[in-house]
Amino acid sequence: MENILNLDEMEEVAAKQLSQKAWAYYYSASDDKTSKSFNNQVYRSILLRPRVFVDCTKCELDTTVLGHKLQTPIYVSPAAMARLGHPSGEAGIAEACRKFGAMQIISNVASMTPEQIVAGATEGQVFGWQLYVQADRTKSERMLARIHKLKAIKFIALTLDSPVSGKREDDQRHGNVNNSMTASSSEDGGYEHSENDSGKLLNLTDDEVFVGMDPSLTWSETLAWLAKHTTLPIVLKGVQTHEDAYIATKYRDQVKGIILSNHGGRSLDTAPPAVHTLLEIRKYCPEVFDCLDVWVDGGIKRGTDVVKALCLGARGVGIGRAALWGLGAGGVAGVKRTLEILTEETKTCMRLLGVEHVRDLGPQHINTRLLERQIYDGPADLERDQVHGRSRL
């Protein structure tokens, strides 16, 4: 693992070791993969502005999310079916996160039970639980009750960017992942089993991930329903416009954070990258950053990408595929190496910028002029959009 120097090399190693079906599931994105590619390319359009004559002896990455202390702003996004890559699965990712003090959001379609994934959690280790709301709400309610028993899980990440499955041709071309992994994590994903299941084979196709999901979620109805079944903080995953970010602030008694994400390009192709949404928020409603935790994911491959997102106001920066590629390349050691590479690159970038702590990063450290023409430029009557959004959503 020490000979792997960057995340692209990690992906190359993993691709050689995974089955075609596993590779296709991890690699795939919707339609022409435009959003997937642009998620990373957009960071190349942001230039850094280093300051000199600054003492860069120290470099601190520690931060807080939702009031919880972390050793790094880098976290693992909900990444499904980790056992396709390695038998250690999501528990292996958790072990790697534990070493680096990183947060992990557990996928609703994990290949291990949540009990198995958090079994080795140490004091202070932070997990979130991804929720896909089922049309049969009793399934989601039972899952929430189960999650409440796991003290390591600190919040619910309500996923909104995939009410239906995107068209992922690599999956279709290479077939489904039937019998390639052990039991899914939850009945809330549509796969009934008890919390003690550990070895039951799962027959699962890409489309079946979305079978039973409720496509009728709304701001008022869904959040009101959720309030009846959990007191955990809610983080809305999949916000892609400043309008929705602004509306989220109106529910901040319950909603404590948002994740700017286009689902890794796996849902709506040509949807904007998180960077664009960050810039929209800064332009139209910067007060969002004072009201909510704002996290991003999608396309992160370098420490410079992490730093640029933080400069734009993100408090957490997530990796999804990168963790899976690390797992596929070398199991737990591969995920640890992935986090090590990103951590060291992030520190190097901060030192060369002349910044000692992540809290000191800001827009003064970047030049986004090349992106300004790409950012949405339309009506910004947010109160009107809020009313319209409430009636429509």
N, C-alpha and C positions, 0 to 999 in steps of 0.2 A: 504493500500500500504506500510506503514512503516514496516509491519511485513515481507515483502518480502526482503530477504537479498542479493540475487544474481540473475543473469540473467537466470540461469537454473530454479530457482523457479518461476520467472516471466513467463517463457514459460509453465511451468506446470499449472499455474493458467489459462493462456490464453487457453491452450488446452482443459480445462474442460468447458470453456464457449463458444468457437467457434463452429459453425456447422462443420460437418465432411468435407464438401466441402471447407469451408474456411480454416480449419486446413490443409487439403491436399495441397491447393494451396500455403500456406505459408511454410509448412514443406518440400515440395517435392524438389527433386534434381534429376539429371539425372542418369540413369542406376543403378549402385550399390551404389550410394551416396559416392563413395570413396573420391572425391575431397571435397565434403561438410564436411565430417568427418575430413579429413586431414587438411583442412583450420584451424581448431581449434587445433588439436592435435600437429601440427608442433610447436606451441608456447611452448608446454611443453618440447620440446627438446632444448630450449634456456635457459641457466642458467644466472642468474643475478650476478653481481659482486659489492656488496655494499662496499662503503668506509665509514670509521668511523672517529670520531673526526671532524665532519663537522656540522656547524650550520644549522639545518633544521627547524628553526622557521618559515621561510617563504617558500611558494611553489606557483609558478606562472605558470598557464597553458596558458596564453594569447599568441597568435601567429598571423601570417599573412598568408593569402593564396591569390595568385594573386594580392597582394598589399592591400588586405582588412583585417582589423583588426578583429580578433575573440577572444572570451574569452576562447576558448578551441580548441585543435586540433581534438577533437571528432566531427564528422559530421554524418548526416543521408544520407545514400546512396539512390539512386532512388529505392523506394519500392512501387510496384504496388498495386492497388486495396485496399487501406487502409480502405475504408468503409466496406469491408468484416469483419473487426475486430471491428469497432465502428463507429457510425454515424458521429462523428467529423472528421473522415478521415484524409486526408493530412493536412487540416487546423489545426486539433488538434496537429499533429506532429509539425507544424510550431509554434504553441503557446508554446509548450514545448521547442523547440529550442530557441525561443525568450527569455525565462527565463534564459537559460544557455549561451546565446551568441554563439550558435552553428550554423553552416551552414547546409542547407538542399538542396539536389538536388532533384528536383521534377521529378517524374517518367513520362515518355512519356505515360504510361498507367495508369495515376492517375484516381481516381474515382471522382475527383472534377476538375473544370476548374482551370487553373492557376490563373485567376483573383480572384477566391474564396480563393485559397490557400494563396496568398500574400496580401489579403485585409487588414489584421491586422498587416502587417509588420511595424516595427519601423525603425527609422533612423539608418542606419548602419547594419541592418539585411541582411544577405547574402543568396541568393538563386542561384542555378544553374538550368538549364533546360536540361533534358536528351532528346537527339534526336535519334530516329530510322529513318533513311532515307528511304522514301517510293519510290517504283519503279515509281509511278506517282509523280515526283518531285514537281509538283505544289502544292500538299498537304503540303509537308514540307516547301515550300516557303511561303505559306500562314500562316503556324504556326509560322515560324520565324518572319514574319512581325508583328504578334500578340504579340509575346514575347517581341519584341522591345519596345512595349508600356508600359511594366511593369518594372519600374526602379529598383525594388528590385532584379530582375534577372540579375546577373552580368556576366554569362558565359554560354556557351553551352557545355554540356557533350555528345560528339559524341560516341555512344556505338558501339563497334566493335566486342565484344566477342560472339554475338548471331546472326549471319547472318541467321540462321535457328533455330528452336526450338530443344532443347535437348529432349530426351525421358524421361519424368517424369511419372513414373508408379503410384505414389500416386494420381496424378491428374486423370489419366486414370481409376484407380480403383474406385475412389469415385465420378466420374462424373465431369462435368464442373460446372462453377459457374453462370449459366444462371439466370438472374433476381435477382441476389443477391446484386446488388449494383446500384448506380446511374450512370449517364452518364460519360463516359470517358472524359479525360481532353481535347482531341484535335482531330481535323480532321486528323492531321498528324499521329495518331495512327490507322487511318482507320475507325473512327467512326464519321460520320458527325453530327455536331451540332453547334449552335452558342455559342459565349462566354457568353451569358446570360442564357443558359440552366442550370438548377440546380436540376431538379428532374426526368429527363427522365430515364426510366429503360433501362439497357443495356443487350442485349443477347450476351454473350461472352464465347467462349470456349478457352482452352489453346492454341490450334493451331491457333485460329483466332487472337491471339495477334500478330502473325508473318505474317498474311496474308497481302500482299501488300508491305512487306519490300523488299528493294533492296539488293540482295545478291552479287552484282557486284561492291561493293565499292573498290576504289583503292586510294593509296596515292596521286597521282598527280591529277586524275580527280575529286575525291570527294572533296578534300580540295580546289581545284580551283573553283569548283561550289559553295562551301560553302562561299568562300570569296566574291562572288558576292551578297550574300544575308544576310550577317551579318558582323558587325564589332566587335561583342563581342568576347572575347578571347575563344579559343577552348581548351577543355580538352579531351583527348582521353581516353575513358573508355574501359578497357578490354585488356590492354597490358600484355603479359604473357611471354615474352622473352626479353633478353637484346638486341638482334638484333633490335627488333621493338622499344624499348626504344631509342636506338641510332639513328635510322632513324628519329624518332620524333624530335630529336634535329635539324635536317636539315630543319625543317619547323617551327622553333621557332619564326619567324616573325608573324606567325598565331597561332601556337600551343604553349600554355603557360604552359600546364601541362599534366600529364598522371596519370591515375588511374590503378594501378596494381590489376587486378581482374580476377577471373574465373567465374564471374556472380553467386557467391554464390554456385558454384558446380551445377548450373542448366543447363549448356550447355554441354561442353565436359567433360565427366567423366575421371578422372586421369590427367586432366590438372593441372599444378603446382599451389600451393598456392602462395599468394603474397609474403610471406617471401622468397621463393626460388628465385623469380624474383628480389627482393631486393638484395639478395646475389649475383646473377648473375651480376647485374649492378655494384655492388661494385667491383666484380672481373674483369670484362671485360671492362667496360666503366664508371668509376666513375664520369667522367665529366658530365654525364647526370644530376646529382644532382645540378650542378652549372648552368645548362642551363634551367631546367624546374622544376616546382613544381611537386613533386612525392607524390601521395597519394595512400593509399591501402584500400581495404575492404575485408571482408570474414573471418568468424570464430572468430571475436572479442567477447569475453565473460567476460574478466577480465581486470582490470586496468593494471595488469602486461603485458597483451597482447598489450595494447595501448603503454606502455612504451617501450617494446621490438621493436615494429615497428618503433617508433620514433628514437630509438638508431641506427637502421639500415639505417636511412636516410629519412624515410617518414615524410612529413610535415603535412599531415592530415590522420586521421584514421577513416574509415567509418563503420557504423553499418546499416544493412538493416533489416533482420528478427527481430533483437532485438527490434527495434522501433515498428514493427508490433505486436510482442508479448506483448509489453507494452500497446499498444493501445487496443488489445484484452482483456487484463487482467483488465484494469482500465481506458480506455479512455485517456484523456489528462493527468490525474494524473498518469496513468501507464507509459506513455512516460517520464514524468518528473521524476518519480522514477527511471526509467531505466538510464536516463542521470545522475541522482544524484548518483546512485550506481557506475557507471563507473568513474564519476568525483572524488568521494571520494577515490575509490580504486587506481586511477591513482596518486592522491596526496600522498596517503600513501606509495605507491611504490617508488615514487620519493624521499620522505623524508628518507625512509629506505635505499635508494641507496646513499643518501648524495648529492642530486641534487636539486638546488633551482628553476631553470627555464628550461622549455622544450628545449630552444635553447642550453643548456649545455649538453643535452643527446647525447651520441655517442657510437661507437663500444667498447670503453674502459669499458663500463658498462655491457657488456654481453659476454657470452662465447657461440659461435656457433659451436664448434668443432664437436658436435654430428651430425650436419647437413651437414658438408662439403662433405661427400661422396655422399650425395644425390643431390648435385648441379651439373648442366650440366657441363660437361668437354669435350669440343669439339673444333673445329676450331673457332678462334676468329678474322678472317679477316673481320673486320666490314665494310671496304670500299667495299670489294667484295660483302658482304651481302647486302650492301646498293644498289649497282647497280643491283644485282639480284632481290632484293626486289622491286625496282622501275619497272623493266621490267615485273616482275611477277604480282605485286600488282597494 
